[in-house]
């Protein structure tokens, strides 16, 4: 015997929709809400509740096909609500709706376990008892999901569409397919404690797996981004090194030219020219080629912006650091310092 009051069975499917809808909302974010949510959500809920109630009361539930169709409709209507009320792609809307349906299913399995503990043979829960039982089972599962998974929602959207489709299919097969059909529409067949525990464990496993894969996808994406940044920094370092070497070469060539012209051009004019050229002299030699490149490059930048730069560096002590790491560290630090100083009047 199902152990549920008659009035509860008469609205069982619409209630299932409400519970799945509440579960779906746990996987949504406020920044993705469409305008007029206070109107959209209640209107969708009421209309779909009435439609499901009409279908539920006028369908032959002894036929397996109609049972599957009705379970599928609940999921479809939850997904439709997600599309109407939130700015998500279709694949994401289907996934969060499947997750909402799944945690409703998990709560239902917990409720079956609790009923098995509370009820004796042929006993029926009273109105207050069934309400309290629903509140306890649904509330405990939903609160757990809220605190464990909600902080990681941003990762779930980064799942590849192929992963989303795979999880949608797996969840539907678990919560709509085998498990629902083994119970029957009105729980004529009572699942065992082991079956319910199995469904709860597998359900949570699906959710954990989604977030774990999403986290790994994010890590892979971050690594790819870092590799691209490192590649760009390497190219920048090579370019800076070439530029500094070129400036040094031109500096020495100009010094030689000025020295050879002293007997032919006014000395005062040559002194002015030599002083101007001396601004590009490789004045900073620290004992580390990378540090020399950075400091000489930034020194010229500082001179253009009338910023005084002084340095006291023992570059030889930094030879244990890889060239690219050293360039990234000191280059970023000096760029931030130059940017901060340039804002001071």
Legacy VTK file of the C-alpha trace (Angstrom):
# vtk DataFile Version 3.0
C-alpha trace
ASCII
DATASET POLYDATA
POINTS 345 float
0.000 0.000 0.000
1.267 3.486 -0.857
0.551 4.981 2.598
-0.421 8.384 1.178
-3.797 10.128 1.652
-6.168 10.204 -1.307
-6.042 13.983 -1.754
-2.275 13.816 -2.086
-2.468 11.206 -4.844
-4.923 13.377 -6.768
-2.327 16.154 -7.191
0.789 14.001 -7.139
2.101 14.877 -10.607
1.547 18.670 -10.334
3.286 18.530 -6.938
6.156 16.680 -8.579
6.425 19.541 -11.060
6.547 22.116 -8.247
9.261 20.174 -6.454
11.328 19.745 -9.632
10.846 23.438 -10.419
12.127 24.390 -6.963
15.093 22.087 -7.544
15.824 23.721 -10.887
15.861 27.166 -9.248
18.730 25.988 -7.020
20.888 25.755 -10.153
20.122 29.263 -11.454
21.877 32.570 -10.835
20.321 35.979 -10.227
22.359 37.612 -12.999
20.692 35.310 -15.541
17.151 36.261 -14.568
14.963 37.763 -17.298
12.894 40.852 -16.645
9.589 40.603 -14.765
10.521 37.330 -13.076
7.902 38.074 -10.427
5.276 37.796 -13.172
6.851 35.196 -15.465
7.538 32.532 -12.839
4.157 32.532 -11.021
2.268 32.656 -14.325
4.211 29.699 -15.770
3.821 27.764 -12.527
0.055 28.214 -12.312
-0.608 27.479 -15.990
1.596 24.366 -16.065
0.200 23.140 -12.735
-3.351 23.284 -14.146
-2.345 21.690 -17.456
-0.597 18.809 -15.699
-3.519 18.340 -13.337
-5.928 18.127 -16.283
-3.731 15.593 -18.109
-3.147 13.601 -14.940
-6.858 13.276 -14.218
-7.755 12.312 -17.788
-5.062 9.841 -18.749
-4.976 6.057 -18.510
-2.211 5.473 -15.971
-2.361 1.711 -16.389
-0.541 2.074 -19.705
3.259 2.239 -19.444
3.529 4.585 -22.426
1.287 7.188 -20.783
3.237 6.925 -17.527
6.498 7.643 -19.374
4.848 10.474 -21.302
3.573 12.089 -18.110
6.982 11.853 -16.409
8.585 13.345 -19.497
6.061 16.181 -19.570
7.024 17.189 -16.047
10.640 17.527 -17.147
9.723 19.332 -20.371
7.600 21.855 -18.482
10.395 22.526 -15.980
12.797 23.124 -18.885
10.223 25.381 -20.578
9.961 27.440 -17.399
13.748 27.744 -17.280
13.799 29.032 -20.878
11.031 31.550 -20.210
12.441 32.913 -16.947
16.233 32.817 -17.400
18.898 33.829 -19.896
20.473 30.439 -20.509
21.338 28.511 -23.635
18.999 25.658 -24.502
21.536 23.028 -23.440
22.111 24.731 -20.074
18.356 25.128 -19.511
17.853 21.418 -20.187
20.721 20.495 -17.855
19.618 22.597 -14.872
16.070 21.313 -15.365
17.344 17.732 -15.370
19.238 18.459 -12.167
16.106 19.939 -10.613
14.175 16.819 -11.560
16.995 14.671 -10.216
17.106 16.197 -6.737
13.295 15.975 -6.588
13.746 12.283 -7.354
16.405 11.961 -4.640
14.062 13.625 -2.140
11.319 11.197 -3.218
13.602 8.224 -2.525
14.424 9.623 0.907
10.694 9.987 1.508
10.171 6.314 0.610
12.822 5.314 3.140
11.192 7.441 5.832
7.765 5.971 5.001
9.176 2.486 5.358
10.395 3.371 8.838
7.232 5.193 9.960
4.424 3.154 8.416
3.202 -0.277 9.321
1.323 -2.534 6.908
-1.887 -1.000 5.512
-1.436 2.279 7.449
-1.910 5.688 5.824
-0.241 8.973 6.651
-2.462 11.793 7.859
-2.555 15.209 6.206
-0.205 16.858 8.704
2.122 13.866 8.675
2.498 13.798 4.897
3.114 17.563 4.797
5.775 17.349 7.512
7.355 14.358 5.804
7.552 16.245 2.502
9.008 19.316 4.205
11.640 17.242 5.970
12.715 15.166 2.951
12.576 17.921 0.363
13.983 20.543 2.706
16.962 18.454 3.826
17.967 17.457 0.285
17.465 20.935 -1.169
19.373 22.658 1.652
22.237 20.199 1.199
22.357 20.886 -2.539
22.147 24.645 -1.935
25.176 24.809 0.357
27.316 22.181 -1.368
26.798 22.920 -5.069
25.401 26.430 -5.462
28.753 28.200 -4.841
30.136 26.361 -7.909
27.346 27.145 -10.374
29.577 29.302 -12.582
31.630 26.197 -13.423
28.606 24.210 -14.604
27.956 26.584 -17.507
31.448 25.904 -18.865
30.646 22.265 -19.592
30.916 21.341 -23.237
27.542 20.758 -24.901
28.425 17.082 -25.383
28.858 16.625 -21.636
25.587 18.455 -21.002
23.703 16.175 -23.364
25.306 13.084 -21.810
24.263 14.097 -18.290
20.753 15.065 -19.405
20.266 11.604 -20.941
21.721 9.807 -17.903
19.589 11.781 -15.450
16.414 11.218 -17.438
17.128 7.502 -17.651
17.666 7.354 -13.884
14.869 9.559 -12.584
12.237 9.165 -15.299
13.029 5.772 -16.745
13.843 2.657 -14.787
13.264 3.995 -11.280
9.801 5.474 -11.899
8.549 2.492 -13.826
9.613 0.024 -11.153
7.389 1.856 -8.677
4.271 2.208 -10.741
2.258 5.399 -10.898
0.699 5.086 -7.443
3.554 3.112 -5.877
1.739 -0.204 -6.205
5.208 -1.765 -6.246
7.192 -0.756 -3.195
10.917 -0.324 -3.878
13.235 -1.787 -1.276
15.476 0.192 1.058
18.490 -0.830 -1.009
16.870 0.393 -4.231
16.102 3.790 -2.711
19.586 4.136 -1.236
21.035 3.159 -4.603
18.992 5.843 -6.376
20.087 8.489 -3.844
23.766 7.565 -4.145
23.695 7.430 -7.951
21.753 10.699 -8.107
24.305 12.563 -5.999
27.087 10.856 -7.936
25.704 12.333 -11.155
25.660 15.822 -9.630
29.165 15.488 -8.164
30.414 14.169 -11.498
29.008 17.157 -13.367
30.740 19.661 -11.124
33.957 17.657 -11.064
34.124 17.531 -14.860
33.164 21.218 -15.070
35.984 22.039 -12.645
38.454 20.012 -14.678
37.308 21.725 -17.883
37.904 25.072 -16.206
41.385 24.001 -15.083
42.260 22.868 -18.607
40.989 26.184 -19.954
43.043 28.089 -17.384
46.161 26.109 -18.254
45.638 26.832 -21.953
45.217 30.525 -21.148
48.358 30.545 -19.006
50.298 28.804 -21.759
49.171 31.480 -24.186
50.200 34.223 -21.727
53.578 32.569 -21.200
54.026 32.318 -24.962
53.223 36.012 -25.382
55.574 36.942 -22.545
58.332 34.906 -24.154
57.828 36.669 -27.475
57.760 40.016 -25.677
60.985 39.177 -23.866
62.691 38.163 -27.103
61.536 41.382 -28.751
62.664 43.498 -25.793
66.026 41.750 -25.816
66.464 42.430 -29.527
65.450 46.063 -29.075
67.905 46.637 -26.223
70.701 44.944 -28.166
69.898 47.068 -31.208
69.932 50.252 -29.140
73.269 49.248 -27.603
74.751 48.567 -31.031
73.510 51.893 -32.408
74.784 53.645 -29.294
78.321 52.324 -29.797
78.174 53.138 -33.535
77.103 56.711 -32.786
79.816 57.120 -30.164
82.413 56.079 -32.732
80.953 58.459 -35.331
80.972 61.357 -32.872
84.571 60.616 -31.908
85.640 60.589 -35.559
83.880 63.915 -36.245
85.482 65.935 -33.420
88.106 67.441 -35.722
85.529 68.617 -38.277
82.485 69.880 -36.294
82.148 72.465 -33.543
83.044 70.862 -30.214
80.149 72.482 -28.376
77.610 71.019 -30.799
79.246 67.610 -30.593
79.101 67.733 -26.802
75.353 68.382 -26.971
74.922 65.493 -29.402
77.081 63.196 -27.281
75.052 64.073 -24.191
71.826 63.281 -26.044
73.185 59.955 -27.268
74.418 59.089 -23.776
70.817 58.881 -22.630
70.631 55.579 -24.485
73.783 54.127 -22.995
73.445 50.675 -21.387
73.836 52.208 -17.944
72.282 49.348 -15.972
74.426 46.225 -15.729
73.353 43.902 -12.949
75.090 40.676 -13.865
71.900 39.102 -15.187
71.000 39.572 -18.840
67.240 39.353 -18.248
67.294 41.993 -15.507
69.520 44.193 -17.699
67.035 43.971 -20.569
64.065 44.813 -18.337
65.710 47.710 -16.489
67.178 49.313 -19.598
63.861 48.957 -21.414
61.873 50.461 -18.530
64.498 53.175 -17.965
63.885 54.545 -21.437
60.141 54.390 -20.849
60.531 56.256 -17.554
62.632 58.969 -19.201
59.853 59.629 -21.709
57.383 60.068 -18.849
59.761 62.101 -16.643
59.842 59.341 -14.019
63.053 58.800 -12.081
64.078 55.161 -11.752
66.907 53.903 -9.573
67.990 50.329 -9.002
70.321 48.310 -6.815
70.251 44.739 -8.036
72.657 41.823 -7.780
71.499 40.015 -10.883
73.911 37.127 -10.452
72.000 36.069 -7.343
68.901 35.508 -9.496
70.456 33.041 -11.928
68.522 30.187 -10.306
65.242 31.635 -11.691
64.248 30.693 -15.230
64.545 33.502 -17.749
60.850 33.689 -18.617
59.741 33.620 -14.975
62.237 36.340 -14.116
61.096 38.488 -17.026
57.399 38.081 -16.150
57.979 38.863 -12.448
60.121 41.993 -12.821
58.430 43.288 -15.973
54.956 43.130 -14.399
56.200 44.681 -11.156
57.864 47.605 -12.950
54.898 48.147 -15.265
52.575 48.345 -12.246
54.979 50.743 -10.515
55.260 52.979 -13.587
51.499 52.976 -14.025
50.966 53.928 -10.370
53.617 56.690 -10.414
52.299 58.177 -13.668
48.990 58.910 -11.918
50.693 61.091 -9.322
50.694 64.781 -10.193
LINES 1 346
345 0 1 2 3 4 5 6 7 8 9 10 11 12 13 14 15 16 17 18 19 20 21 22 23 24 25 26 27 28 29 30 31 32 33 34 35 36 37 38 39 40 41 42 43 44 45 46 47 48 49 50 51 52 53 54 55 56 57 58 59 60 61 62 63 64 65 66 67 68 69 70 71 72 73 74 75 76 77 78 79 80 81 82 83 84 85 86 87 88 89 90 91 92 93 94 95 96 97 98 99 100 101 102 103 104 105 106 107 108 109 110 111 112 113 114 115 116 117 118 119 120 121 122 123 124 125 126 127 128 129 130 131 132 133 134 135 136 137 138 139 140 141 142 143 144 145 146 147 148 149 150 151 152 153 154 155 156 157 158 159 160 161 162 163 164 165 166 167 168 169 170 171 172 173 174 175 176 177 178 179 180 181 182 183 184 185 186 187 188 189 190 191 192 193 194 195 196 197 198 199 200 201 202 203 204 205 206 207 208 209 210 211 212 213 214 215 216 217 218 219 220 221 222 223 224 225 226 227 228 229 230 231 232 233 234 235 236 237 238 239 240 241 242 243 244 245 246 247 248 249 250 251 252 253 254 255 256 257 258 259 260 261 262 263 264 265 266 267 268 269 270 271 272 273 274 275 276 277 278 279 280 281 282 283 284 285 286 287 288 289 290 291 292 293 294 295 296 297 298 299 300 301 302 303 304 305 306 307 308 309 310 311 312 313 314 315 316 317 318 319 320 321 322 323 324 325 326 327 328 329 330 331 332 333 334 335 336 337 338 339 340 341 342 343 344
